[in-house]
Amino acid sequence: MAIILSIVISLLIGLTALVIVGLASFHVTQGSKQIGTRRALGAKRMDIIRQLLLENWLVMRYLALS
């Protein structure tokens, strides 16, 4: 019974890791498109960096308060 439980837990951890990698990849792709759009509309480098830092700060703040 313990062996079956260990196998199931291992599979669930592996699946969770794959989902996290997929979500991170999706976020990076969307961020790249967003940066390209902002550059095309004339945003300066500091504007883009400021936006990225603000977004990351908001996410970390939300996670810290959860």
N, C-alpha and C positions, 0 to 999 in steps of 0.2 A: 504494500500500500504506500509506503514511504517513497519507493522508487517512482511509482506512477505520479505521485504528488510532486516530486522533484522535477520530473520531466515536464509536467504541465506548467509549473512555475517557470521553468527555464524557457519554454515556448512563449509564455506570456511576456516575460522580460524581453525576449528577442523581438517579439512583435511590437512591443512598446517602443523599443529603440528604433525600429524601422519607421514607425509613425513619426517619432520626433525628428528623425533625419529628413523625412519627406516634408514635414511642416517647415523646417528650417530652410530647406531648398526652395520651397514655394515662396517663403518670405523674402529670400535673397533675390529671386527672380522678379518678384513684384517690386522690390526696392530698386532694382536696376532699371526697370522700365520707368519708375517714377522719377528717378534721378535724370534719366535721359529726357523725359518730358519737361522737367523743370529747367534743364540746361537749354533745351530748344526754345523755351519761352523766355529765356534771358536771365535766369537766376544765376547769381554769383556763387562762387565756391563756398564762401562763408555762409551764405543763406542755406545751402544744402547741408553743410556740416551742422549748422545750428538746428535745422529740422531733425536730422538724424539723432543728434544728441538729446533733443527734447523728447522725441518718440521713445527712445531707449530709457530715458529717465522716467517717463510716465509709466512704461511697462514695469520697470523695476519697482517703482513706488507702489503701483497697484499690487504687485506680487508680495511686497513686503507688508502691506496692510491686510492681505488676505489671511 
